């Protein structure tokens, strides 16, 4: 009975055959087993699109498919097909070490016939794969076992991409690199570290969080730029150094923030009720002044008009103005005096900026039935120029206690004096007009009330 051969070319000797050559044939078989187990061979597949068959040589060491490790070489310019014999169950370590002559050709491993599974190195893909040939008759399949230096299998020295892998507490050295091998994060280890950064993603409508965490109860996060660089958050560039006390952050409108001294905030007030000089305090850049003139005096009631009534005096006018005083160190302040009986008030002023004229005087009682009161004055030079109230005309009559002097006009800041019944008129307040007088029986001279002195209020702002 003649010898037969296995699918991998090992000679299976029949009983009683090959007398005297068993040693030679057995050694040949052992050499072939060794080659099948760990043999290495190179196969060039250089050139354009083609099919290269890896075959088995029965009883010989020349079959390329009878090696464990096969290196594919050559410059390829078209897609390559490399076949293995059918009906042969084995596994191979195949290294696609070809170079791309033009384009990025693929390399496919399959059975020489049938429609079994195949394995392909994609366009531009190189490196090792461990393949298994299942030896199924007619439709032998070739399968990728999952190890590949190009498909992401991890090796000690290789560079692989991990996809859908869970790493639990991995220990990373000093840096994390991007896909180009450039530094993305540098890590500095602290031997006794107890605090760290926790990053949490978020569901729809919520914000991811970047949080300091660790053993300490209260711990911040330090962000330090390099050199003269700045911290930029959401397009806003923050200062690289602290500002002075009481300064605030201000934007230039182009995303750059800086510390500035605040302006426009109320700081203090000065009130003038007599002539003086306003001196600008340090840091004050603006003032709002309220200037009210003196009120006019009220009219009296002489004994010749015992049934008459004097007029009330008019109120002083008021000017209100906001002034930039950054270049003004001081300015004179004038306070208009209130007018005496039957005398007009005087003008108040804040330097050359604005004025409050004095109110008009009320006149004495006379033969008029209801004489008009003194006129109120109107401020000048202000952003707002307000008129003081007119004095009242008073009322006269022959019935005792039915007559009364006119009331004084009200100013922006003060009230007018009361109109009296059988007495002197009341005194105005803060630019208010004086009240008119009336007389009763027996005949007595009654004097009009004095107008209120003017006032200047200076509100100071930084």
LUMKOLSE-787793 format. One record per residue: x, y, z of N, C-alpha, C in turn. Coordinates in steps of 0.05 Angstrom, whole numbers, padded with zeros to 5 digits, always signed. Layout:
XYZXYZXYZ/...
This chain:
+00017-00024+00000+00000+00000+00000+00018+00025+00000/+00012+00043-00019+00030+00067-00022+00024+00087+00000/+00045+00104+00006+00042+00126+00025+00022+00146+00016/+00009+00161+00035-00009+00184+00029+00003+00208+00044/-00010+00231+00038+00000+00256+00050-00023+00272+00063/-00017+00285+00086-00037+00302+00100-00041+00327+00084/-00061+00343+00092-00067+00368+00078-00043+00387+00080/-00026+00384+00100-00002+00402+00102+00023+00389+00091/+00020+00366+00076+00043+00354+00062+00059+00335+00078/+00051+00326+00101+00066+00307+00117+00060+00279+00105/+00081+00263+00100+00078+00236+00088+00068+00216+00110/+00046+00203+00103+00035+00183+00121+00041+00156+00109/+00062+00142+00120+00072+00117+00109+00055+00093+00116/+00050+00076+00097+00034+00051+00101+00052+00030+00115/+00038+00012+00128+00053-00010+00142+00069-00027+00123/+00094-00030+00129+00112-00047+00113+00124-00033+00089/+00117-00007+00086+00128+00007+00063+00153+00022+00071/+00169+00029+00050+00193+00045+00053+00214+00032+00071/+00216+00005+00067+00237-00009+00083+00264+00003+00076/+00279+00008+00096+00306+00019+00094+00307+00049+00091/+00283+00063+00087+00283+00092+00084+00267+00106+00105/+00258+00090+00125+00241+00102+00146+00255+00124+00160/+00280+00121+00166+00295+00142+00180+00295+00168+00165/+00301+00166+00138+00302+00190+00121+00275+00203+00120/+00254+00187+00116+00228+00199+00113+00217+00210+00139/+00224+00196+00161+00215+00206+00187+00229+00233+00193/+00254+00235+00187+00268+00260+00191+00257+00282+00174/+00249+00275+00149+00237+00295+00132+00211+00304+00143/+00195+00285+00153+00169+00293+00166+00173+00311+00190/+00194+00304+00207+00198+00320+00231+00207+00348+00223/+00224+00350+00202+00232+00377+00193+00208+00393+00183/+00190+00379+00169+00166+00393+00159+00148+00402+00182/+00145+00384+00202+00129+00391+00226+00141+00416+00239/+00167+00417+00241+00180+00440+00253+00175+00465+00237/+00176+00462+00210+00171+00486+00193+00142+00495+00195/+00123+00476+00196+00095+00483+00198+00090+00497+00225/+00104+00488+00246+00099+00499+00272+00111+00526+00276/+00134+00532+00264+00147+00557+00269+00164+00568+00246/+00159+00557+00222+00176+00566+00200+00169+00594+00190/+00188+00607+00178+00185+00634+00168+00192+00635+00138/+00176+00649+00122+00181+00651+00094+00172+00679+00085/+00185+00689+00064+00177+00714+00052+00166+00708+00024/+00145+00722+00017+00132+00719-00009+00127+00747-00021/+00140+00751-00044+00136+00777-00058+00110+00776-00073/+00095+00797-00070+00070+00800-00086+00071+00827-00101/+00095+00835-00108+00099+00860-00121+00085+00861-00148/+00076+00886-00155+00063+00890-00181+00035+00899-00180/+00021+00898-00203-00006+00907-00204-00025+00886-00193/-00051+00891-00197-00072+00873-00186-00067+00845-00196/-00067+00825-00178-00061+00798-00185-00068+00779-00162/-00067+00753-00168-00072+00732-00147-00046+00716-00144/-00038+00712-00119-00014+00696-00113-00023+00672-00096/-00017+00648-00105-00025+00624-00091-00003+00614-00073/-00009+00610-00047+00010+00597-00029+00002+00567-00028/+00021+00550-00036+00015+00522-00040+00029+00504-00019/+00021+00479-00019+00033+00458-00003+00049+00438-00021/+00073+00432-00014+00090+00412-00028+00091+00387-00012/+00078+00365-00021+00077+00340-00006+00105+00330+00000/+00111+00325+00025+00136+00313+00034+00160+00331+00030/+00156+00357+00024+00179+00375+00019+00176+00400+00036/+00198+00415+00037+00198+00439+00053+00194+00464+00036/+00186+00461+00011+00186+00483-00007+00159+00497-00009/+00138+00486+00002+00111+00498+00001+00109+00523+00019/+00101+00545+00007+00099+00570+00023+00077+00568+00044/+00056+00553+00039+00034+00550+00058+00041+00531+00081/+00066+00520+00080+00075+00502+00101+00093+00516+00121/+00089+00543+00124+00104+00559+00143+00084+00574+00162/+00093+00576+00187+00075+00590+00206+00074+00620+00201/+00097+00632+00196+00099+00661+00193+00105+00667+00164/+00089+00683+00152+00092+00690+00123+00093+00721+00121/+00114+00730+00109+00118+00759+00105+00113+00766+00076/+00093+00783+00071+00087+00791+00043+00103+00817+00037/+00118+00816+00015+00136+00838+00009+00130+00849-00019/+00145+00870-00026+00144+00882-00053+00128+00907-00054/+00132+00922-00075+00117+00947-00081+00093+00940-00097/+00069+00946-00087+00045+00938-00101+00031+00963-00112/+00020+00960-00136+00006+00982-00149-00023+00976-00154/-00032+00952-00147-00060+00945-00150-00068+00926-00128/-00094+00922-00125-00105+00905-00104-00094+00876-00107/-00086+00863-00085-00074+00837-00086-00092+00817-00072/-00092+00792-00083-00106+00769-00072-00085+00747-00067/-00084+00737-00042-00065+00716-00035-00082+00692-00025/-00078+00668-00037-00095+00645-00031-00080+00624-00015/-00096+00610+00002-00087+00586+00016-00102+00562+00006/-00091+00538+00009-00104+00514+00000-00131+00509+00014/-00150+00496+00001-00175+00488+00014-00171+00463+00031/-00190+00457+00047-00190+00433+00064-00167+00432+00084/-00153+00454+00089-00130+00454+00106-00136+00472+00131/-00136+00459+00154-00140+00474+00179-00114+00481+00192/-00109+00507+00196-00084+00516+00207-00087+00545+00214/-00068+00557+00228-00068+00585+00233-00040+00597+00225/-00041+00622+00217-00017+00635+00206-00013+00662+00219/+00012+00670+00221+00019+00698+00228+00029+00711+00202/+00013+00729+00191+00020+00741+00165+00025+00770+00169/+00048+00779+00158+00057+00807+00160+00055+00819+00133/+00036+00838+00130+00035+00853+00105+00056+00875+00106/+00079+00869+00095+00102+00888+00095+00106+00900+00068/+00085+00901+00051+00088+00912+00025+00090+00943+00027/+00098+00954+00005+00098+00984+00003+00079+00991-00020/+00067+01015-00018+00048+01023-00038+00063+01038-00060/+00064+01026-00084+00077+01039-00106+00061+01062-00117/+00035+01059-00119+00017+01081-00127-00010+01075-00115/-00024+01095-00107-00049+01091-00093-00046+01077-00067/-00067+01066-00057-00067+01051-00031-00081+01024-00035/-00068+01005-00048-00081+00979-00055-00087+00963-00030/-00106+00945-00032-00114+00927-00010-00100+00900-00014/-00098+00884+00007-00087+00857+00006-00108+00838+00019/-00117+00818+00004-00138+00800+00014-00127+00771+00016/-00133+00757+00038-00126+00729+00042-00152+00713+00040/-00151+00691+00024-00175+00675+00021-00167+00647+00013/-00186+00628+00013-00181+00601+00002-00178+00602-00028/-00163+00583-00039-00158+00583-00068-00183+00580-00084/-00204+00568-00072-00229+00564-00086-00252+00565-00065/-00276+00567-00075-00299+00567-00057-00307+00596-00049/-00326+00598-00032-00337+00624-00024-00336+00628+00006/-00315+00617+00019-00312+00620+00048-00304+00648+00056/-00302+00653+00082-00295+00679+00093-00267+00687+00084/-00263+00714+00083-00237+00725+00075-00228+00746+00095/-00203+00753+00094-00192+00774+00111-00177+00793+00093/-00181+00820+00098-00169+00840+00081-00154+00861+00097/-00130+00868+00088-00117+00893+00098-00128+00916+00081/-00140+00935+00094-00152+00957+00079-00132+00975+00065/-00142+00995+00051-00125+01014+00037-00105+01027+00055/-00080+01023+00049-00059+01035+00064-00052+01021+00090/-00067+00999+00097-00063+00985+00122-00040+00965+00119/-00023+00964+00139+00000+00946+00140+00001+00933+00167/+00021+00914+00170+00026+00902+00196+00016+00873+00197/+00017+00862+00222+00011+00834+00227-00018+00828+00232/-00027+00804+00224-00053+00793+00231-00048+00763+00237/-00063+00753+00257-00063+00724+00261-00089+00713+00249/-00086+00695+00229-00109+00685+00214-00113+00655+00219/-00138+00647+00218-00145+00619+00222-00160+00609+00197/-00149+00587+00185-00162+00573+00163-00177+00549+00174/-00204+00548+00170-00220+00528+00184-00220+00501+00170/-00209+00498+00146-00207+00472+00133-00233+00460+00124/-00255+00475+00124-00281+00464+00115-00279+00457+00085/-00288+00433+00079-00286+00424+00051-00302+00443+00033/-00292+00447+00009-00304+00462-00012-00304+00492-00007/-00314+00501+00017-00315+00530+00023-00299+00536+00048/-00273+00531+00046-00255+00537+00068-00256+00567+00074/-00259+00574+00100-00260+00602+00108-00234+00610+00121/-00227+00636+00118-00204+00647+00131-00214+00670+00149/-00206+00669+00175-00217+00687+00195-00195+00702+00209/-00201+00727+00216-00182+00744+00232-00187+00737+00261/-00167+00728+00275-00170+00721+00304-00172+00745+00322/-00168+00769+00311-00171+00793+00328-00145+00806+00335/-00123+00793+00332-00097+00805+00338-00087+00819+00313/-00080+00845+00315-00070+00859+00292-00054+00884+00302/-00031+00887+00291-00016+00911+00299-00026+00936+00285/-00044+00933+00265-00056+00956+00252-00084+00961+00260/-00098+00941+00271-00127+00944+00277-00131+00952+00306/-00110+00957+00322-00114+00967+00349-00108+00948+00371/-00097+00925+00366-00089+00907+00387-00065+00918+00402/-00067+00916+00428-00047+00929+00445-00022+00912+00447/+00001+00924+00442+00027+00911+00446+00044+00929+00464/+00065+00918+00474+00082+00933+00492+00095+00957+00479/+00103+00953+00454+00118+00975+00440+00102+00987+00417/+00079+00976+00410+00064+00986+00387+00049+01011+00393/+00038+01024+00372+00021+01047+00374-00006+01040+00364/-00025+01037+00382-00052+01028+00374-00073+01047+00384/-00096+01047+00371-00119+01063+00379-00139+01045+00393/-00146+01052+00418-00166+01037+00433-00194+01048+00428/-00212+01030+00420-00239+01038+00414-00258+01022+00431/-00277+01035+00444-00297+01022+00461-00284+01004+00482/-00262+01015+00494-00249+01001+00516-00254+01016+00542/-00257+01002+00564-00261+01014+00590-00235+01012+00605/-00223+01034+00613-00199+01035+00628-00206+01043+00657/-00202+01026+00676-00209+01032+00704-00183+01040+00718/-00183+01065+00727-00160+01077+00742-00133+01071+00728/-00131+01079+00702-00105+01074+00689-00083+01093+00701/-00059+01083+00702-00037+01100+00712-00022+01111+00687/-00023+01137+00685-00012+01151+00661+00014+01165+00670/+00034+01165+00653+00060+01176+00660+00059+01207+00662/+00074+01220+00645+00077+01249+00648+00062+01265+00627/+00050+01252+00607+00036+01267+00586+00015+01251+00572/-00004+01264+00559-00023+01253+00541-00019+01266+00514/-00016+01250+00493-00010+01260+00467-00035+01260+00449/-00035+01277+00428-00057+01277+00409-00051+01257+00387/-00068+01256+00367-00066+01236+00346-00041+01240+00329/-00029+01263+00331-00004+01269+00316+00021+01264+00333/+00017+01255+00358+00039+01251+00376+00049+01276+00390/+00034+01297+00387+00041+01322+00401+00029+01323+00429/+00042+01338+00446+00032+01340+00474+00005+01353+00476/-00014+01340+00489-00040+01351+00493-00043+01360+00523/-00035+01342+00541-00035+01348+00570-00008+01339+00581/+00004+01356+00598+00027+01348+00614+00018+01343+00643/+00026+01321+00654+00017+01314+00681+00040+01315+00700/+00036+01329+00723+00057+01330+00744+00046+01316+00768/+00060+01295+00777+00051+01279+00799+00060+01291+00826/+00043+01290+00846+00050+01298+00873+00048+01273+00890/+00070+01266+00903+00071+01241+00918+00050+01239+00940/+00043+01261+00952+00024+01261+00974-00003+01274+00967/-00010+01273+00942-00034+01286+00932-00060+01276+00945/-00077+01294+00954-00103+01286+00964-00126+01301+00950/-00119+01321+00934-00140+01336+00919-00135+01332+00889/-00157+01335+00874-00156+01330+00845-00178+01345+00831/-00180+01341+00805-00201+01353+00788-00220+01332+00780/-00246+01337+00783-00267+01319+00773-00282+01332+00750/-00283+01318+00728-00299+01328+00705-00324+01311+00702/-00347+01324+00700-00372+01309+00697-00387+01319+00672/-00396+01300+00655-00412+01308+00632-00441+01314+00642/-00459+01319+00623-00486+01327+00631-00507+01319+00611/-00531+01315+00621-00554+01309+00603-00563+01334+00589/-00583+01330+00571-00593+01352+00555-00603+01375+00573/-00595+01399+00566-00604+01423+00581-00587+01429+00605/-00567+01413+00611-00550+01417+00635-00521+01422+00626/-00506+01434+00644-00478+01442+00637-00459+01421+00648/-00439+01413+00632-00417+01397+00644-00403+01413+00666/-00391+01399+00685-00378+01412+00707-00349+01405+00710/-00333+01424+00718-00304+01421+00723-00300+01429+00752/-00295+01409+00769-00297+01414+00798-00272+01405+00813/-00264+01421+00833-00243+01413+00850-00254+01393+00870/-00240+01370+00875-00250+01350+00893-00226+01339+00909/-00232+01322+00928-00211+01310+00944-00217+01311+00974/-00196+01307+00990-00200+01305+01019-00206+01331+01033/-00194+01353+01023-00198+01379+01036-00226+01389+01033/-00236+01401+01054-00264+01411+01054-00267+01435+01036/-00248+01454+01037-00249+01478+01021-00224+01480+01004/-00227+01478+00978-00204+01478+00960-00212+01492+00934/-00195+01509+00923-00200+01523+00898-00187+01510+00875/-00189+01523+00852-00176+01514+00827-00159+01537+00817/-00133+01531+00813-00114+01551+00803-00110+01548+00773/-00113+01569+00758-00108+01569+00730-00087+01591+00725/-00063+01582+00716-00041+01601+00713-00031+01601+00684/-00033+01623+00669-00022+01624+00642+00008+01626+00643/+00020+01622+00620+00049+01623+00617+00058+01651+00609/+00079+01661+00623+00091+01687+00616+00070+01709+00617/+00068+01724+00595+00049+01747+00594+00022+01738+00583/+00018+01712+00580-00008+01703+00570-00030+01708+00590/-00055+01707+00581-00078+01713+00597-00097+01689+00598/-00114+01688+00618-00135+01668+00620-00158+01678+00603/-00168+01662+00585-00190+01669+00567-00213+01650+00573/-00236+01660+00582-00260+01644+00587-00283+01655+00571/-00294+01638+00553-00316+01645+00536-00311+01671+00521/-00286+01673+00511-00279+01696+00494-00270+01721+00510/-00270+01720+00536-00263+01743+00552-00234+01738+00563/-00216+01757+00558-00189+01755+00567-00186+01770+00593/-00178+01756+00615-00177+01767+00641-00149+01780+00647/-00147+01799+00665-00122+01811+00672-00102+01791+00683/-00076+01796+00680-00056+01778+00689-00046+01785+00717/-00056+01807+00728-00047+01815+00755-00071+01828+00769/-00070+01829+00796-00091+01841+00811-00091+01871+00808/-00114+01884+00812-00116+01913+00810-00113+01925+00838/-00120+01950+00840-00118+01964+00866-00144+01961+00881/-00144+01968+00906-00168+01966+00923-00190+01983+00911/-00215+01971+00911-00239+01984+00902-00241+01987+00872/-00222+01977+00857-00224+01977+00828-00244+01955+00819/-00254+01957+00795-00273+01938+00784-00263+01929+00757/-00274+01906+00747-00267+01896+00721-00284+01912+00700/-00270+01920+00678-00283+01934+00657-00275+01922+00630/-00293+01921+00611-00286+01911+00584-00281+01933+00564/-00264+01928+00545-00259+01948+00524-00278+01944+00500/-00297+01925+00503-00316+01920+00482-00306+01900+00461/-00281+01891+00464-00269+01871+00446-00260+01846+00461/-00271+01842+00484-00265+01817+00498-00242+01819+00517/-00230+01843+00521-00207+01846+00539-00216+01860+00564/-00213+01847+00587-00221+01858+00613-00196+01870+00627/-00201+01891+00642-00180+01904+00658-00192+01916+00683/-00174+01921+00703-00183+01934+00727-00183+01964+00723/-00205+01977+00731-00207+02006+00728-00218+02018+00754/-00213+02043+00758-00225+02057+00780-00253+02065+00773/-00272+02059+00791-00300+02065+00785-00305+02095+00783/-00323+02102+00766-00331+02130+00762-00361+02132+00764/-00371+02156+00773-00400+02161+00773-00414+02153+00799/-00401+02139+00817-00414+02131+00841-00415+02154+00861/-00438+02155+00875-00442+02176+00896-00421+02172+00918/-00409+02194+00927-00388+02192+00947-00394+02209+00972/-00403+02234+00968-00407+02252+00990-00424+02276+00982/-00430+02294+01002-00446+02318+00996-00436+02341+01013/-00437+02365+01002-00432+02389+01017-00456+02408+01015/-00465+02419+01037-00488+02437+01038-00478+02465+01047/-00485+02485+01030-00477+02513+01036-00502+02529+01043/-00502+02541+01067-00523+02559+01075-00512+02588+01079/-00487+02591+01074-00474+02617+01074-00452+02617+01053/-00443+02641+01047-00423+02644+01026-00398+02627+01033/-00385+02616+01013-00361+02600+01018-00348+02592+00992/-00330+02572+00993-00316+02562+00970-00318+02531+00970/-00327+02520+00948-00327+02491+00945-00300+02482+00935/-00287+02464+00949-00261+02452+00942-00266+02423+00934/-00256+02415+00912-00260+02388+00902-00244+02368+00918/-00258+02348+00930-00244+02327+00945-00229+02309+00926/-00209+02295+00936-00193+02277+00919-00210+02255+00908/-00207+02250+00882-00222+02229+00868-00248+02237+00857/-00259+02260+00864-00285+02269+00854-00282+02279+00826/-00299+02269+00808-00297+02278+00780-00323+02293+00771/-00345+02288+00785-00370+02301+00777-00385+02310+00802/-00401+02331+00798-00419+02340+00819-00447+02345+00807/-00467+02343+00824-00493+02352+00817-00501+02373+00837/-00505+02398+00827-00511+02420+00845-00540+02428+00843/-00551+02435+00867-00578+02446+00868-00575+02474+00881/-00582+02495+00865-00578+02522+00874-00605+02536+00875/-00612+02546+00900-00638+02559+00904-00633+02587+00915/-00646+02607+00902-00643+02635+00910-00659+02641+00935/-00655+02665+00947-00669+02674+00970-00698+02681+00963/-00716+02676+00982-00744+02682+00978-00750+02712+00982/-00770+02722+00968-00778+02750+00972-00793+02754+00998/-00790+02778+01011-00804+02784+01035-00834+02789+01031/-00850+02784+01051-00879+02789+01049-00886+02818+01054/-00910+02826+01044-00920+02853+01048-00932+02857+01076/-00929+02881+01087-00940+02887+01113-00968+02899+01111/-00979+02907+01134-01005+02919+01135-01004+02943+01154/-01001+02968+01143-00999+02992+01160-01027+02998+01173/-01026+03014+01193-01051+03019+01208-01071+03035+01192/-01062+03046+01170-01080+03061+01153-01098+03042+01137/-01091+03016+01136-01108+02997+01122-01115+02974+01141/-01129+02981+01162-01134+02961+01183-01150+02937+01173/-01164+02940+01152-01179+02918+01141-01166+02905+01117/-01140+02912+01112-01126+02902+01089-01108+02878+01095/-01095+02868+01075-01076+02845+01078-01053+02849+01059/-01028+02843+01069-01004+02845+01052-01001+02820+01036/-00986+02823+01014-00981+02801+00996-00959+02783+01007/-00960+02757+00998-00938+02738+01005-00915+02742+00985/-00890+02738+00994-00867+02740+00976-00864+02716+00958/-00853+02720+00934-00847+02697+00916-00823+02682+00924/-00822+02656+00917-00799+02639+00924-00776+02642+00904/-00752+02637+00914-00729+02638+00897-00729+02616+00876/-00717+02621+00853-00715+02601+00832-00693+02580+00838/-00695+02557+00825-00675+02535+00830-00664+02525+00803/-00637+02522+00803-00623+02510+00780-00610+02484+00789/-00613+02463+00773-00601+02437+00778-00583+02430+00755/-00557+02424+00761-00538+02419+00739-00518+02398+00747/-00511+02380+00729-00490+02361+00732-00465+02371+00718/-00443+02373+00732-00419+02386+00722-00395+02368+00724/-00379+02367+00703-00353+02353+00703-00333+02371+00716/-00323+02363+00740-00304+02380+00755-00276+02368+00756/-00271+02349+00738-00245+02336+00739-00222+02356+00735/-00227+02378+00722-00206+02399+00718-00212+02424+00734/-00231+02423+00753-00238+02445+00770-00230+02439+00799/-00212+02455+00810-00203+02449+00838-00221+02463+00858/-00233+02486+00852-00250+02500+00871-00268+02520+00856/-00289+02528+00869-00306+02549+00857-00321+02563+00879/-00326+02589+00876-00340+02604+00897-00370+02597+00898/-00381+02598+00923-00409+02592+00927-00422+02617+00940/-00443+02627+00928-00457+02651+00938-00485+02643+00947/-00492+02651+00971-00519+02645+00981-00535+02671+00982/-00557+02670+00966-00574+02694+00965-00590+02697+00991/-00590+02721+01003-00605+02725+01027-00635+02728+01021/-00651+02719+01040-00680+02723+01037-00686+02753+01040/-00706+02763+01025-00713+02791+01028-00728+02797+01054/-00723+02821+01065-00738+02830+01088-00766+02838+01079/-00782+02849+01097-00809+02857+01091-00809+02875+01067/-00826+02869+01048-00829+02885+01023-00803+02887+01007/-00784+02866+01009-00759+02867+00994-00755+02840+00980/-00745+02841+00955-00740+02817+00940-00716+02801+00951/-00715+02775+00945-00693+02758+00953-00669+02762+00935/-00645+02753+00944-00620+02755+00929-00613+02729+00915/-00595+02731+00895-00588+02708+00879-00567+02691+00892/-00571+02664+00890-00551+02645+00898-00537+02634+00873/-00512+02626+00875-00498+02617+00852-00476+02596+00859/-00470+02578+00840-00447+02560+00843-00427+02568+00821/-00408+02586+00830-00388+02596+00811-00402+02607+00786/-00389+02602+00763-00401+02612+00738-00420+02592+00725/-00426+02570+00739-00441+02549+00726-00471+02553+00725/-00483+02560+00748-00512+02563+00748-00521+02580+00772/-00545+02591+00770-00555+02609+00791-00584+02605+00797/-00592+02613+00821-00620+02614+00829-00627+02642+00837/-00641+02657+00820-00648+02685+00827-00667+02686+00851/-00668+02710+00864-00685+02713+00887-00714+02718+00879/-00733+02711+00897-00761+02714+00891-00770+02743+00894/-00793+02750+00882-00803+02777+00882-00815+02784+00909/-00816+02810+00916-00826+02819+00942-00857+02821+00941/-00869+02815+00964-00897+02821+00967-00900+02850+00976/-00922+02864+00967-00925+02893+00975-00945+02895+00998/-00944+02919+01010-00961+02925+01032-00991+02925+01024/-01007+02922+01044-01036+02924+01040-01042+02952+01029/-01061+02953+01011-01070+02979+01000-01100+02977+00994/-01108+02993+00977-01137+02995+00972-01148+02973+00953/-01130+02957+00942-01139+02936+00924-01154+02915+00940/-01174+02903+00927-01191+02883+00940-01175+02858+00947/-01162+02847+00927-01146+02822+00931-01120+02826+00915/-01100+02839+00926-01076+02845+00911-01060+02819+00905/-01047+02817+00881-01031+02793+00875-01006+02791+00892/-00996+02766+00895-00972+02762+00911-00947+02767+00894/-00923+02766+00908-00898+02769+00895-00892+02746+00876/-00879+02751+00854-00874+02730+00834-00850+02712+00842/-00853+02686+00835-00831+02668+00839-00810+02671+00817/-00784+02666+00824-00762+02669+00804-00757+02642+00791/-00742+02642+00768-00735+02618+00754-00705+02615+00752/-00695+02591+00758-00666+02585+00757-00654+02590+00729/-00628+02594+00728-00614+02599+00703-00588+02582+00702/-00581+02573+00677-00556+02560+00673-00555+02530+00680/-00577+02519+00690-00577+02491+00698-00587+02473+00676/-00583+02447+00681-00596+02427+00663-00626+02428+00666/-00634+02434+00691-00663+02438+00697-00665+02465+00712/-00682+02483+00702-00686+02510+00714-00714+02511+00723/-00718+02511+00750-00744+02510+00761-00753+02537+00772/-00779+02542+00769-00790+02567+00779-00801+02563+00807/-00796+02583+00825-00807+02583+00852-00836+02591+00851/-00851+02584+00872-00879+02590+00873-00885+02620+00877/-00906+02630+00866-00915+02657+00871-00926+02660+00899/-00923+02684+00910-00935+02690+00936-00965+02694+00933/-00980+02688+00955-01009+02692+00954-01017+02721+00957/-01041+02729+00946-01049+02757+00946-01062+02765+00972/-01070+02747+00989-01083+02755+01014-01112+02762+01010/-01126+02766+01032-01154+02773+01030-01160+02795+01051/-01178+02813+01044-01185+02835+01062-01214+02835+01068/-01222+02848+01090-01250+02849+01097-01254+02864+01122/-01280+02872+01128-01286+02889+01151-01293+02873+01175/-01298+02847+01171-01306+02830+01193-01281+02820+01207/-01279+02824+01233-01254+02815+01247-01249+02785+01242/-01224+02779+01240-01214+02751+01235-01221+02740+01208/-01232+02756+01190-01239+02746+01164-01217+02753+01144/-01198+02769+01152-01177+02778+01133-01151+02764+01140/-01133+02759+01120-01108+02745+01125-01088+02754+01104/-01063+02756+01112-01042+02762+01093-01037+02738+01074/-01026+02744+01051-01020+02723+01031-00997+02705+01040/-00999+02679+01033-00978+02661+01040-00953+02665+01023/-00930+02658+01033-00906+02659+01017-00904+02636+00997/-00892+02641+00974-00889+02619+00954-00870+02598+00963/-00875+02573+00955-00857+02550+00962-00834+02549+00942/-00810+02543+00952-00787+02538+00934-00784+02508+00929/-00765+02500+00913-00760+02471+00907-00752+02457+00933/-00739+02471+00951-00728+02458+00975-00742+02467+01001/-00758+02488+01000-00769+02498+01025-00797+02510+01022/-00811+02513+01045-00838+02524+01044-00839+02554+01048/-00861+02566+01039-00865+02595+01043-00876+02600+01071/-00872+02625+01080-00883+02633+01106-00913+02636+01105/-00926+02632+01129-00955+02634+01130-00965+02663+01129/-00988+02666+01117-01000+02692+01118-01016+02696+01144/-01011+02718+01158-01023+02721+01184-01050+02733+01184/-01064+02729+01206-01090+02743+01211-01086+02759+01236/-01083+02785+01233-01079+02803+01255-01052+02801+01267/-01031+02793+01250-01005+02791+01261-00984+02794+01239/-00958+02793+01246-00937+02795+01226-00938+02769+01209/-00928+02772+01184-00926+02748+01166-00904+02729+01175/-00908+02702+01168-00888+02682+01175-00863+02683+01157/-00841+02673+01167-00815+02673+01153-00813+02648+01134/-00804+02652+01110-00800+02630+01091-00775+02613+01099/-00773+02590+01086-00752+02571+01092-00739+02561+01066/-00711+02562+01066-00695+02552+01043-00706+02563+01016/-00707+02589+01015-00715+02603+00991-00745+02607+00988/-00761+02598+01008-00789+02603+01007-00795+02633+01013/-00817+02643+01001-00825+02671+01005-00836+02676+01032/-00833+02701+01042-00845+02709+01068-00875+02713+01066/-00889+02707+01088-00918+02710+01088-00926+02740+01091/-00949+02747+01081-00960+02774+01084-00974+02777+01111/-00976+02803+01119-00989+02809+01145-01016+02821+01141/-01032+02820+01162-01058+02834+01163-01061+02846+01190/-01077+02868+01192-01081+02882+01217-01109+02878+01227/-01114+02883+01252-01141+02881+01263-01146+02906+01281/-01167+02907+01294-01173+02930+01311-01165+02924+01339/-01155+02943+01356-01149+02970+01347-01127+02971+01326/-01126+02992+01310-01106+02994+01289-01077+02990+01299/-01063+02970+01286-01035+02965+01293-01020+02959+01267/-00996+02971+01265-00979+02964+01241-00969+02935+01244/-00972+02919+01222-00962+02892+01222-00942+02889+01198/-00919+02876+01204-00898+02873+01183-00899+02847+01169/-00891+02848+01143-00889+02823+01127-00867+02805+01136/-00870+02779+01132-00849+02759+01140-00825+02760+01121/-00802+02754+01131-00777+02754+01115-00777+02729+01097/-00766+02731+01073-00762+02708+01056-00740+02690+01067/-00741+02664+01061-00720+02645+01070-00694+02649+01054/-00671+02647+01068-00645+02649+01054-00643+02626+01034/-00627+02631+01013-00622+02611+00993-00605+02588+01004/-00600+02568+00987-00583+02545+00995-00570+02533+00970/-00546+02522+00974-00533+02508+00952-00525+02480+00962/-00533+02459+00948-00526+02431+00955-00508+02420+00933/-00485+02409+00941-00466+02398+00921-00463+02368+00927/-00475+02351+00910-00471+02322+00912-00447+02314+00896/-00429+02298+00908-00403+02293+00896-00401+02263+00888/-00390+02259+00864-00388+02232+00852-00360+02226+00842/-00352+02201+00844-00326+02193+00833-00330+02184+00804/
